[in-house]
Amino acid sequence: MAEEHRCQAPEGHRLCVNNCGFFGNSATMNLCSKCYRDLCLKEQEASSIKSALSSSPSSSSTVVESISQVPLLALPEVNRESAVPEIAPAAEQLSQQQPNRCMVCRKRVGLTGFRCKCGVTFCGSHRYPENHGCTFDFKKVGREEIARANPLVKAGKLEKI
């Protein structure tokens, strides 16, 4: 770096060993403060990794021993036919339709599609509720949110004298 800028370092100063362009210090192994800090961080990470690796084999062997001692439990069999819920016809229609097409104009939207709160994907021109005849009740949801955020506060009754 000093050669490129045609400048000479003063007699008592030495450039950083990493050739970063800053001056090094003999107390920091002729490294500048930034390079020395990076070196210290790397050494700390290496020591923490070594300590983690040295402690992990002993702990993993105890875990394997404790797992092998746990008895296995028999699970009751479940009737598979009753466990599967029946699917509503509307849900079947949504799963049959391709989710990457607009519900109104059937235009292919891909990643640029907009999912409405009614659960259907629309293109850019039909994304607004008034453009696709949305069945979602925005007013009701807004009222419920306001009621939840602002609970009704009633003052205690005052006794008449």
N, C-alpha and C positions, 0 to 999 in steps of 0.2 A: 504494500500500500504506500509505503514511504517512497518507493522507487517511482510509482506512477505519478505522484504529486510533486516529485523532485524536492522533497523537503527532508531534512535530516533531523533525527531525534536528538535532543540535547544529550550531553555526555552522561549525565546521571540516570537518564530514563531509558527504558527498553520497551520496544513494542511487545504487544501481547503475543504469546507463543502460538495462539490460534490464528494469527494474522487477521484479526478482525479490525485493525486500524486504531485501536486504543492502546494506551500505555499500560504495561504490566507492572507488577510490584513483586519484589523478591520475597515478601512475606506470603504472597499468594501464588508461589511457584511461577512467577513471571506471567501470570494471567491477569487480565483486567477484571474489574469487579463483577461484570456480567458473566463472563466465562467461568470465573471461580464459583459464582453462585450456581450456575448450571451444573458444574462438576460436582459440587456438594449435594445438589438435589439428586443427581444420578447415583451417587454413592449411597445416599439414604434409601433410595428405592431398591437398589441392589441388595442392601443389607436386610431390608424388610422382606423382600422376596425370599432370600435365603432362610431367614428365620421362619417364615410361613411354610416353606417346603420342608424344613427340618422338623417342624412340629406336626405337620399333616399326616405322615405315615403312621405315627403312633396313635393318633386319634382315629384314623380310618380303620385300624385293626380292631380297636375296641368297639367301634360301631358295627363292624361285621360280626364280631362275637355276640354282641347284644341282639342283633337282628336274628342270628341263627338260633337263639334261645327262645324267641317268642313263638308260642304255639299258633298254628293256623286255625282260624275259625271257619266253620262251615256256614255258608250263606244260604238262606232259604230260597227256593226257586220261586220265581215270579212268573205268573201267567202272562206271556208276552202279548196276547191278543187284548187283554183288558188294560195293559199298561200304556198302549198307544192311543192317544186321544184322537177323536174323529176330527177331520179337517173340514172347516166350513167351505161352502161352494165359492164364496167370494175370495177366500185365501187361495183356493185352487186356481182361480182365474188369474190372480196376480202372479202365481208361481209359473203358470204356463206362458204368460206373456213375457217378452224379452224386456228386462229392466233398462236396457240401453236405448230404448225408443220412446219418443214422446207419446203419451196416452191419447192426445187429441189428433195430431196430424201424422203420427207414426213415423216421424222424421227420426233418423238415427242420431242420437246425441252423444254416445260414448261417455267420456269423462266430463264433458261440459254440460251434462244434464243437471237439472235442478230437482231435488227431491222436496216435494211439498209436505206440509204437516198432515195432509190426508193420506200420505204414504205412497204416492204415485210419482213417477219421474216425468218431467216435462222439458221441452226445449226452451230456448231463451224467450220466444214470443208468447208462450203459453204458461210461463212460470208463475204469473201473478194469479191470485185466487179468482179475481173477476174475469179472467180470460179463459179459465177452464171449468168454471162452475163448481168450485170447491165445496165439499160437504163439511169441512171442518168449521166448527163454531169458534171463531177467534174472540168474539165478544164474551162468550161464556168463560173461556180460559182466562181472559184478561180480568174479568170480575173475580174469579177464584184466586188468581195471583194477588190481586189487591186485597182481598179479604184475608188471605194468609199473611201478607206482609203487614197489614194494619189491623190487629185484633181489636175487637170492640172493648172499650174501657168504660166500666160503669162505676160511678162514685157510690160510696155507701150512703144509706139513708141517714138524714139528720133528724134527731128527735125534736119535736116541738116543745117549747117551754110553756 
